[in-house]
Amino acid sequence: VVKSQWLPHTEALHLLPLSPYLRLLHFTSTSSDGVQINTYHTPSVCSRKVEVSDYVRYHYNGTLLDGTLFDSSHTRMRTYDTYVGIGWLIAGMDQGLLGMCVGERRIITMPPSLGYGENGDGSDIPGQASLVFDVVLLDLHNPRDGITVTNQVVPESCTRKTVSGDYVRYHYNGSLLDGTFFDSSYSRNRTYDTYVGRGYVIAGMDEGLIGVCIGERRTITIPPHLGYGEEGTGTKIPGSAVLVFDVHIIDFHNPTDNTEITVTFKPDECDRQTKKGDFVKYHYNASLMDGTSIDSTYNYGKTYNIVLGANQVVPGMEDGLMDMCVGERRHLVIPPHLGYGERGVTGEVPGSAVLVFDIELVEMEEGLPEGYMFIWNDEVSPDLFSEMDKNSDKEVEPSEFTDYIMRQVTEGKGRLAPGFDPYRIIDNMFSNQDRNGDGKITEAEFKLKADEAAAHDEL
């Protein structure tokens, strides 16, 4: 509805049924008459009504008093979008739209003096014609609007809230103000993951995701100037549309986060604590921040066994198992950059997911000094090479080397690094002694680690 003229309607009309109120209206077209409003549908919830300077989106059918159609937004399959009460519309429509709720339907009847006057519009609307508009309001906002947050459900336990720079994983349903659905992360069975406060999402969502807790649910209503603006997205979101997002925060972290360790039980006696190189056996329950179970060693009836510092688990778990006593229990929160990263584990751990582990250290075996895979418990024999060379041919074969080392371990004279395949360790030890790689060790090649340069690694 514009002051100058009606937009032409060249396509076949696809009109909403005209209200039965049209048959009841009687209007005398005189300049002293005002706008007559008949509301025939009021939504059950109306949190806001149209005021002067609001921007509205609405559909309409426009007819003369005798029912002759002269225009319809429905035929163009596009709402009419305009400011109200500031003279952008004919006076009768400017008045008739005030006080409407989103979803409300009303009949607005106006005399020619508040429509197109004595001359009409020069085409479809004759002079001195009273006009009847059947209107449904789809949404409204004001350019001064910010976002609004409603329907907040905050978990009882909320120790941390999002700040700018955090990385958030959340689910959402997105709709227009009239309830029209346009998108949902649930339909893709995948959270939407993004940094907040950094401009990676529309401005209104950037603001609406600040200060939320893990597990929180909230409705964020975003005016178009903080959403997709006058252009919309070109498909599901029309220009100048108010957006409504129902969001559920699954988890969040900051790239600067370390593993969060909480000791839940510590035994009274603790002779030693775990360190790098130790072979440890522990139980765990693993879940996501929303409580979704990932895995548990208790399901298999056996512990998970690793060597600390050998990169056999994610870095966050390495951190969480250090300086721990046998029998101690801990609660670990591991950010994704210390867990499974952006890719996650297919079918088990989503990308960029924060992990939660409840662990219990069951057993540990002391490791060897860093850089060693075998050490002597007793004094080293001065005839070590001769003892290995069983056939006295001045060369030690792989089988002789292996038999000798395993015998020392069995008799308690030496110790291999725990948690590894002993034969692979011995093979590596042999390779390091076989300097020329000919498959045997000569006395000239053979050296103890203590006799070598400190920088040389035995394995």
Buried (B, 14 or more C-beta within 10 A) or exposed (E): BEEEBBBEBEEEEEEBEBBEBBEEBEBEBEEEBEBBBBBEEEBEEEEBBBEEEBBBBBBBBBBBBEEEBBBBBBBBEEBBBBBBBEEBBBBBBBBBBBBBBBBBBBBBBBBBBBBBBEEBBEEBBBEBBBBBBBBBBBBBBBEEBEBBBEEEEBEEEEEEBBEEEBBBBBBBBBBBBBEBEBBBBEEEEEBBBBBBBEEEBBBBBBBBBBEBBBBBBBBBBBBBBBBBBEEBBEEEBBBBBBBBBBBBBBBBBBEEBEBBBEEEEEEEEEEEBBBEBBBBBBBBBBBBBBEEEBBEBEEEEEBBBBBBBBEEBBBBBBBBBBEBBBBBBBBBBBBBBBBBBEEBBEEEBBBBBBBBBBBBBBEBBEBBEEEBBBEBEEEEEEEBBEBBBEEEEEBBBBEBBBBBBBEBBEEEBBBBBBBBEBEEBBBBBBBBBBEEEEEBBBEEBBBEBEEEEEEEEBB
